[in-house]
Amino acid sequence: MALEFKSEVEAVDHLKQSYGKLTDEIGKVIIGQKEVVKAVIISLFSNGHSLLVGVPGLAKTLLVSTIAEVLELEFKRIQFTPDLMPSDITGSEVLGDDRKFKFNHGPLFSNIVLADEINRTPPKTQAALLEAMQERSVTVGGVRHLLPKPFFVLATQNPIEQEGTYPLPEAQLDRFMFNIPLDYPSYEEELQVVKSTTSNQNINLKNIVTSEEIIFFQNLIRKIPITDNVLEYAVGLVGKTRPGGPRATAEVNNYISWGAGPRASQYLVLGAKCHAAINGKYSPDISDIQAIANYVLRHRIVRNYKAEAEGISEEDIIKGLL
C-alpha cells in the first residue's frame, strides 16, 4: 500500500493522528511511563535505536513487545548472557543435505529487536549487535545479508548491578540515538498496575501502524524544514558540552572529561523534527530541541572524578546548558 497525500502538511497531520492512536493503544497495557513511550516512538520514527536504563521490574520488556504489537512488526527478544556468541545473534552457515552451505538467520533478522541486559555479554557479541545497528546488515562467511526494514534495536541496561558486566564503551553508546531513563511508577500508577496484572483480564491490542507507514514517516521526518536559528541552536548546544572548546561553560570545563560528537547534533535535529510533528507543528523550534536534549546528550558526555565526588549528574550539567 503506497501512502499518498496531497501535501506534506497533510502527511504530517497523518503522522500526528497515528501517534495519538498509538499512545492510546499502548496505554491499554502500559500504565504511566508516557514520556518513555513518547521517546521510544520518536526514535523509531526518526530511524534511530534506543537504550532503556532502569532497575528490574519496570516493564521494559512488556513495553517493547507492546509497541511491536501495535506497530504490526516482527519482534524478537535476545537475552544477553556472558556465554552468548556473535553467531548466536547474527546466525550462522550450516551444511545442508545437498552438501551446500546455507545461511540460518539469527534473531537479529526482525523489525524490532530487544537486546535485554546488553552489558551482560562480552565485547565481541556487543560489537556484532552494534555493527548490525550501524550498517543495517550482517556479514557472515564474507557474505553480506541485509536486515529487514524497518530495523530498530531497543537495548536495556540495569544501572545497579555492575558485577560480571561489560559496560558499553562511549564509542558504542554513541550508536544509540536516545538513552531513556525509566523511573519507578507513582503510587497511583503502581496501584493500577497491580490491580490490572493480578486479575484475569485479557487485553487485545489492535495494529495501528504498518511497516510501510513507519518507513514513510522516517522519510517524511527528514523532509520537514528547519530554520537556521534552530539548527544553530542544536549545533551550539552540542558544542557547549566539549571541555576546552570555545563554547564550553565553566561548569563543563569543571566537570566533564569528554563532550558529545557531531552525531549528537544530527540526532537533536532529527528528534526535534519528529517531536514537532507529533505535536502538530510543521517545523521544529528551540523548545523541541530542549524537549529531547536530555535523551540525546546524557550518554554522550563523560563526567570526571570531580563531578562524581560532588554528586553532579549528567542531567544536572545538561539542565545547566539549557
N, C-alpha and C positions, 0 to 999 in steps of 0.2 A: 504493500500500500504506500503510494507516494503522497507525502503531505504537501498540499498546495494551499497557499494563502495569497490574497490579493496584494498584500504588502507585508513588510517586516514588522510593522506596528501590530498588525493582526496576528502575526506569528508569536510576537512577544506576549500578547494578550492570551493566546492559547497556552503558552508556557506557564503564565501566572495561574490560569484556571487549573491546569494539570497539577501544579504544585499544591494548590489548595485541596484538590481531591485526594492527592497522595497523602498529605499530612492528616486529613480526616480519617482515611482508611487505616493508616499506620497507628493512629491514636486509639483505634478499637482494641489493639493488643498492647501497645507501649504506652504506659501511663506516665505523664510528665516527660522529662528529657526533650522538651520541644526544641531547645537550642541545638542539642546534639543531632536530632533528626534533620533539622534545617541545614546544619553544617555538612552532614553526610550527603544530602541531596544536592547541595551547591557543588561539592567536589565531584559528584557523579556527573552532573550536567556540565561541569567545566572540564571533564575528561581527566580528572586527577585522582590520585589514591589518597587514602586517609589512614592515620594511626590513631586508634582509640586507646586512651590511657585511663585505667580505673581499677579499683580493687575488685576481687572476685565477687560475683553475685549481683552485679548491677545490670544484668540482662543484655550484655554486649552481643552475645551470640544470637539471642532472640531478636534483638533489634535488626541485625544484619539479615537474618533469614526472613523476617517480616518484610523488610524493604525489597528483598529479592522476589518475594511472593507477589507483592502489589505491582512490581515492575515487569512481571511476566519474563523473568530472566532465570537462566540456569544458575544454580547456587551450589558451591562445594565448600566444605569446611576441612581445613588441614590442621590437625593438632600437632604443633611443633614440639619435638622432643629431642633430647641430646643425641639419640642414635639415628635421627632422620637423615637420609642421604639425598643429594640433589636429584638423583633418578627417581626417588620416591614421589617427588612433586612434579617433575617435568615429564616423566615417562621414560621408557627405555626400548631398545630394539630387541626383539625376540625372534628366534629361529622358528619359522613356520613349518607345516607339514611338507610344503613344496620346496624345502631346503633354501628358502629365501628369507632374508631378514625383514620383519615387519615392525613398524613403529607402534607401540602401545601407548596411547595417550594417558598422561598422568592427570591428577586432579586440577592442575593449573588450567586445563582446557575447559574453561567455564566462563560465564559472563561476570559473575561476582564470586570472588574467592575470599573466604575468611581465613586469614593466617593467624590462628589462635596462639597466643604467647610466643610471638616471633623471637623474643630474646632468650628462649629456651633451647634454640637449635644452634649448632656450630656455624661459624662464619661462611664455610663453603656452601651450606644449604641456603643461608640468608642471601648470599651473593647470587645464587641461581634464581631465587624469587625476585630479587631487585633488578636483575638483568631482564627478566621477563616483563617487569613493570615498565622499565625504560624503553626496551626495544619492541614490546608487544609481540614478541616471538620467542621461540625456544630453539636452541641448536643442540641436536643430538647426533653423534656419529658424523659430524661435519655437514649435516643437512638441517636447513632452517625450516621450522614449522611455525606458521602464523597462528596466533591465538585468536579466538572468536571476537567479534565486535558486537556490542561494546565490551571492554575488558576493564574490570575495576577491582582493585585489591583493598580490602579493609583488614588491617593488621591490628591485633590487640596486644597490650603490654600491661603487666601488673607492676605498679610502681613500688610495691612493698618488698617482695622477696627478691633479693639480688644474689642469693647463694645459688651457685650452679647455673648462672645465666651468662649469656654472651651479649652485653649491651651493643646496640647498633652504633657503628661509628658515625660521626657527623656527616661525612660524605654520603652515607647511605640513608640517613634520616632525611637528607635534602631531597630525596626522590619522592617523599610524601608531600602532597600539596598542603594538607592540613594535619595538625596534631590536635586532636579533640579530647579535652579532659572530661571525664564522667564523674559526677559527684553523687553523694547519697541522695535519695529522694527526700522530699519534705515529709513531715508527719502525716499530713492528709493524703499525699500520694502513696505513701507506704501502706496506709490503711486500705486504700483502694486496690493496690497490688495484691496484698494478702487476701483480701475479700474475693477478688476475681480468680486468683490462682489456686484457691483451696475449695472452689466449688466445681460442679460438673458442667459448667457452661462451655459450649464449643463455638468458636468464632470462625465463620467462613469469610475469608478475605476475597475481595474482587480484584481482578487485574485492572489497573488504572492506565498504565503507560506501557506501550510496546517497545521492543528493542529498536525498531525503526524510528520511533518518535524520539528516543534518547539520542540516537546518532544525529537526528535532525536538530535537536536542541543544542547538542555540543557544537555543531557548525553554526547555528544561529547566534550563540553567545559570542563567538569570535567576530561576528559581523556587527555587533552592537557598537555604535560610535562612542568615543570617549574624548572629552575636551582636553586640551593641552595642560590646563592648570591642575586637573585631577591626575593626569599621567605624571606630571612633575611632582605632585604631592607624594604619589606612591614611590617613585624612584628616590625622592628626597628622604622619605621616611626610612627606607632601607639603608640609604647612605648614612643616616644618623646612628645606625646600630654598629658601625665599624669604628673601633677604637683607634685613635691616632689619625683618623680621616678629617677632612676639612669641615664636615657637618657634625661630627661627634659631639655630644653634650658632655658636661663634666661628669655626670653620673655614668655614662657609657665608658668614658676613659678610666673611671674609678673601678667599675665592677665587671666589665666584660673583657674576655680574652680574645674572642673572635666574633665578628658580626655576620650578618646574612649576606649571601651572594646574589647575583643577578636573577637567579631562579625565583627568589622571593618576590622581586618586583613584578615578574611575569605572572606569578600566581595571585598577587594582590590585585592586579588589573583584571585578570580573568574572573576571579572570585567576586570582585566588586561589580562587574558587568552582570553576573548571574544574580547577585544579591539585589541589584537594582531591578532586574527583570521580574523576579518572583514577587517584588513589591509594587509591580505595575509601573515602573519608571522605564523610559526608553533610552536613558543614558545615565551612567553612574555619576554620583557626586562624591565629595570628600567623606561624607557620613557613611557611604557604602564601603569605602576603603577601611575606615575606622571600625566598622562592624565586624570585619573578618581579620583584621590585623593580628589579633592575638593568636588565632589558629595558624596563620601563615608564619609568624615570627618566633613563636615560643620554642620550637625545636631547632631554630637556626641560629640562635645566639648562645654563646658558651660563657657561663659565669666564671669568674676567677675565685680564688680561695677567700678573698676579702668579702665578696658578696655572700658566699656560703657561711662564713663566720658571722656575718652581721644579719643573716636570715633574710637577705634580699632575694626575692624570686624573679624569674623571667617576667612574670606578669607585672610585677611592680615596676620593672625597668620599662616594659612596653607602655604601661599606663603613663609613665613619666614622659615618654616620647610623644604620646598622643595629646 
